[in-house]
Amino acid sequence: MNPVRGLARDKVASPEDLGGATSNGMKDWNNTGDKLEKKFIFPNFKEALSFVNKVGELAEQLGHHPDILITNYKEVVISTKTHDEGNKVTEKDLELSKAIDKLTR
């Protein structure tokens, strides 16, 4: 199920699209205007790295790759935007964000 109905995968998401999506299952994702970003905090480095590897596998499956930063040994920051659409947030980013959230449930 797409987080935003009727939005083409490569269509740039409007503020209304993003507002509806973040209130529909995308908890704690920050919309900075040109990307979606979320920080995940884990108990230790090993779990943070395991999560990063799972995100990598998911990104390969979806064919859409986020920026990933491990900081402070146990914090992972995920940022996503669609590079081939002028570095804007699109349906691809909304789909990826929701799928990443499912990895932590």
Residue pairs with C-beta under 8 A, 6 or more apart in sequence:
2 91
2 94
2 95
3 20
3 21
3 24
3 25
3 26
3 91
3 94
3 95
3 97
3 98
4 13
4 17
4 20
4 21
4 91
4 94
7 13
7 17
7 90
7 91
7 94
8 91
9 90
9 91
9 92
9 95
10 82
10 84
10 85
10 90
10 91
10 92
11 90
11 91
12 82
12 85
12 86
12 88
12 89
12 90
13 21
13 88
13 89
13 90
13 91
13 93
13 94
15 31
17 94
18 31
18 36
18 89
18 94
21 94
21 97
21 98
22 29
22 31
25 98
25 101
26 36
26 94
26 97
26 98
26 101
27 101
28 38
29 36
29 37
29 38
29 97
30 36
30 37
30 38
31 89
34 81
34 87
34 88
34 89
35 79
35 80
35 81
35 87
35 89
35 93
36 79
36 80
36 81
36 89
36 93
36 94
36 97
37 77
37 78
37 79
37 80
38 77
38 78
38 97
38 100
39 75
39 76
39 77
40 48
40 51
40 75
40 76
40 77
40 78
40 104
41 74
41 75
41 76
42 48
42 51
42 74
42 75
42 76
43 74
44 73
44 74
45 70
45 73
45 74
47 74
48 70
48 73
48 74
48 75
48 76
49 70
51 76
51 103
51 104
52 68
52 70
52 76
54 103
55 66
55 68
55 76
55 78
55 100
55 103
56 68
58 96
58 99
58 100
58 103
59 65
59 66
59 96
62 92
62 95
62 96
62 99
64 80
64 82
64 92
64 93
64 95
64 96
66 78
66 79
66 80
66 96
66 100
67 78
67 79
67 80
68 76
68 77
68 78
69 76
69 77
69 79
70 76
71 77
78 97
78 100
80 89
80 93
80 96
80 97
81 87
81 88
81 89
81 93
82 88
82 89
82 90
82 92
82 93
